[in-house]
Amino acid sequence: MFQSRSEYDRGVNVFSPEGRIFQVEYAIEAIKLGSTAVGVQTKEGVCLAVERRITSPLMIPTSIEKIVEIDDHIGCAMSGLIADSRILIDHARVEAQNHWFTYNEKMTVESVTQSVSNLALSFGEYDKKSMSRPFGVAILTAGVDENGESILLHMDPSGTYLKYGAKAIGAGSEGAQATLEEQYHKSMTLDDGIKLCLNVLKQVMEEKISSTNIEVGVCKKEENQKPGNFHLMEKETIDGLLSAL
């Protein structure tokens, strides 16, 4: 007789008779409880926008970090368990600096994502570096490589990563993804991409959108500089963009 579902979902390395690993599926479900994050890739660069959930008026909004820099040319947005994401981000930063120190060149966006994916896949292995369960976080990695190519990659708790033109993760991801599929096109400028990110967040957020409760990061392709330059937008710049929506 097969074991019941509740017995199969106790082990992170055990397949059910249907070929499923329930703990990974539960981790993917955990992301649907997280803040909504949106990424859009254009020929001029990549932009990321994330909702900040401010649960108390006493909370300092700038202490909520949902978009972080990994290297000069790479940034990422996360949704899910932020404590889990810190482990993956620290790993990505170390890998990027080791690559630059060893080879005197910037690590590509996909190579950074692959190194994070390898760590995400190592759950259940009995050593000090590995987690005893899957990481409950999804990550959107954005950047511009030395060849001038702008890239947006999505990685989920299973360790699978894919390239996207536009992608939404988190609580409002279903509605956000539907809007992106309707409005996104490959010929977009970076400014249009940023406006699209903000419009999508405006539609799916429960609170009224403002420069306080969102975070925006941009990696722009510079004409005389390779790779691109990633930076977080200032509050005043976000205010100006929101007033134009």
N, C-alpha and C positions, 0 to 999 in steps of 0.2 A: 504493500500500500504506500502511496505517496504521502509525504508529510503535508500538514496543512500550511496555508500561506503564512500564518503567524510564526511557524517554525522555520520556514525558509527565509523570512526577512530578518532573522536574528544574525545571520552570518553575512559578512560583506563580501566573502569570496565564494558563496554558494549559489549556483544557478538553480532556479525552480524548473520543474518539468517542462514549462512553457518556454524556457530559455531566457528568463528574466532575472536580473539582480535587483531585488526590491529596494535595497538601501540606496542604490544609485537613483532609482526612480523617486524615492522619497526626498533625496537631496535636490532633485530638479523641481519637485513640488515646493520645497522651501524657498526657492528663488521667486516664486509667484507671490510670496508674502513681502518681498523686499521693495525698495524704492524703484520707481520707473527710471530707466536709463535709455537714452536714444543716441545712436551714432549714424552719421551720414558721411559717405566718401564721395569726393568730387575730384576732378582733374587737378584742381588748384590746391587741394589739401583735404583734411579730414576734421570733422567737428564732433564733439561729444557734449551731451547735456543730460544732467541728472537732477532728479527731485531730491530736495533735502526735507526730511520729515521732522518738523520742529514740534515736539510733543508738549513743551512747556515754555511759557514766556520767559522763564528764568534761564533757559538754555541759550548758550552763546552759539549762533548759527555757524560762525567760521570754524568752530571746533568739529563740525561734521564734515569729514572729508570723503567724498564719493568719487572724485576724479583725482588721480595722482600721476606724477611724472615718473617714468621709469628710466629714461635717458633723455638727452637733449632733443631727440627726434621722435620719441615714443611716449605716449600717455595712455592711461586706461581708466575706464569707468567700471564700477562693480555694483552688483545687486545681490542681496542675500545676507549671509552672515559675514559682517565686515571683519570680525576678528579672524575668521578663516582666510579672508582675502589678504590680510597683512602678511601671512606666511608666504603666500604665492608671490606677492609684490616684492617682498624682500629678496626672495629667490631670483626673481626676474632682474632686479637691480644688480645683484652680485654677478649674475651671468653676463649681463650687458657690459659691466666694467671689466670683468675678467677677459672678455673677448677683445675689448678695446686695448687693454694692457698687453695682451699676448700678440695680437695681429695688427695693431695700430690702424684699425678700421672700425666703423660703427657696426654693431650687430643688426641684422635685418629684423624687421617687425615679425616676420614669420618664424625666424629662428628663436627669438625671445619667447614667442607664444608656444613654440614646440617644447622649449625647456620647461616652461610652466606646466604644460600638458603632461610631460613625463613625471613631474612631481605629483600632479593631481591623480595620476594613474597608480601611484605607488601606495595607495591606502591598503591597510590590512597586512602589509609586510612587517615582519617583526624586527624592526631596527629603530633606533632613536629618532631618525629624521622623518619617519613616515607617520601619518595619521592612522588611527585605528578605525576610521570611518571615512566616507567620501567627503570632500570639501563642499560645504553648502553654499557655494557662491558661483555666479556666472560673471564672466569678464568680457568687456568689449575693449580690444586693444587697437589703438589707432596710431598711425605714424606715416612718415615719408622717408623712404630709403635713400641711400646715396645715389641710386640710379634715377631718382626723381619720381618714383612710383608711389602714389598714395594708397594706403592699405587700411582696411577695417576688417578685423577678425573677431569672431565670437567663439568663446570657449565655455562649455558647460561642465557640470560635475563629473561627467563620464570621461573627461579628458579629450573629447572630440572638439576640434576647432575647424571652422569654415570661414571663407572669405565672403563678405557681403558688400553690397552697394549701400544698403541702409538696414539697420537692425534695431529692434527694441527689446528690452528685457525687463523683468520685474512685474509688479502688481498689475500695471495697466498695459502690459505688452501686447495682448491680443488686439485691443482697439487701436493701439499705437502702430502696430505692424500693418494693420489693414489700411490705415491712413497713409503710411509710408509707401505701401504698394500702389496706392492710387496716385500719389503726388510726386514720388521720386522719379527723376529721369537722369540718365548718365551725363547729359550736357549741362547739368547745373553748375553754377558758379559756387564758390565757397560761401559767399554772402547769402545766396539762396538756400544753401544747405543749413546754415546756422538758423535762418528764419524758419525753415521747415522743422528743425529740431525743437525750436521754441513753440511753434504752433502745435506740434504733436503733444508736447508736455502740457500746454495750456488746455488742450482738450481732455486729457486723461487725469490730470491732477484734481484731487478733491478740494484742496485749498486754492485760493486765488493766487495766480502766479506772480512772483515778484523777484527782484534781484537777491532777496534775502533767502528765499526757499528753493532756489535752484543754483546749480553750479555749471559753468560752461568752460570747456577746454578746446583749444584749436591747435592743430598742427598744420602750418602753412608751408607750401612749397615756395622757397625763395629763389629768385632768378639767378643770383650769383652765389648762392650758398647751397651746398649739398652736404648732408641730408636736410630735411625740413627742420623747423624750430617749433617745439611744443610749448604752449604757455596757457595758463588759466586766465580767463577774462576778468577784468576789473569790474567791480560793482557798478560803477558809473557807466561803463560801456554796455553792460547788460540792461541797465535802466533805459538807455537810449534805444536799444533794439526792441525792448518790450513796448515802449511808447509808440513805435512805428508799426506794431502788429495790427 
